[in-house]
Amino acid sequence: MPAQKLTQEILAAAIQGFQSQKTKLAAQIAELKAMLSGGPVETAATPEPAKRKQRRISAAGRRAIAEAQRKRWAASKKAAQPSSHKAAPKPKRKLSAAGRKAIADATKKRWARVRAAKAKAGK
């Protein structure tokens, strides 16, 4: 497994997870002690889980991000527009009657050979 860079957020999440596990274990230990003595036993005071700090972005930061995105879109649209100096598209090619007949004759000839080979193999 590749080594991961431990950031402050990852470490804070790990601490919070371990603290919640510690709280659950303390509650289970208290239940077991209560079963032994036959009465409820107080658990140790558990600290409130730390609230995650909400990040906020300033209005100036939002404006800067929006302006940068508008620039990217403008560049993208400019690149996508077709150039006026490109050659016109080639006209669609059409098959002549003679060419169509030649293809049909060749196909019939091929299938005749396939059938002949199959009949020869069947004997």
N, C-alpha and C positions, 0 to 999 in steps of 0.2 A: 504494500500500500504506500503510495507516495506521501512524503511528509507535507503536511499542510501548514501554511503560515498562520499562526495563532494571532488573531486580531482581538481588539478590546471587546468587540461584540460577541465573539465566540467564547471568550473567557467568561464574560458576564453571563451568557446563557448557560455555560457549564456550571457555574457557581449556583445559579438559580435552580437548575435541575437537581444538583446534589442537595441543596437545602430542602427542596420539596421531598426528596427521598428520605432525608433525615427526619423531617416532620412526620412522615408516614410511619417510619420505623419507631419513633418515640410513641406514637399513638398505639401501635401494635404491642410494644413492650408494656405500656400502661394497661392494656386490656389483659395481657397475660398475668401481670401482677395482681390485677383485680380478681382474676380467677383463682389465684393462689390464696389470697387473703379473704376472699369472699365479699369484698366491698370495693367501691370505686376508689381509684388512686389518681391523684392529680398529676398531670404531666408537666414537664418543665415548660416554662414560657417560651413560646416559639416566636421569632421575629416575623413581622409582616414581610411578605415577599416584596422585593424592590420593584417599583414600577419602572417600566422601560421609558426612557426619555424620548419624547416625540420630537422629531426633527422638523423644523419649519424653514421654508425658503423665503427669502425676502422678495419684495415686489421687483426690485432691481434685478435680482437673480432670475426671476421668472421672465422678465422682459428680455434679458440677455439670451436666455435659452430659446425663447420664441423667435427672436430675431435670427439667431443662428439656424434654427430650423427653417425659417422662411428662406434664408440664403441657400440652404441645401436643396430645398424644393425648387427654387428658381434655377439653380444649376442643373438639377436633374431634368426639369422640363426643357431647358435650353438644349441639352444634349439629346433629348428624345425627339426634338423637332427635325423633320427631314430637310436636308439641304436643297436649295433650289437648283443647284448646278448638277444634280444627279441625272443620269440618263433615264429616258422614259422606259417603262417596262416593256419587255418584248411581247409581241402579240402571241396569242395562244396558237400553238401548232395544230394543224389538222391533218388527218390521215387521208390520203387519196383512196379512191375506189380500187385502183390497181394494187396499192400497198395492202389494203384490207383483204383483197382476194388472195394475195401471195401468203399472208399470214394464215388465212383459213385453210388454204391448200397444204401448207407445211404442217399445220396441226392435224389435219386429216391423215396425211402421210405418216406422221409420227404415231398416231393412235393405231393405224393399220399395222405398223411394225410391232407395237406392243401386243396387240391381239394375236398376231401371227406367232410371236415368241411364246405367248401363254399357251396357245393351242399346241405348239410344238413340244412344250414341256409337259403338257397333259397326256400325250400319247405314250 
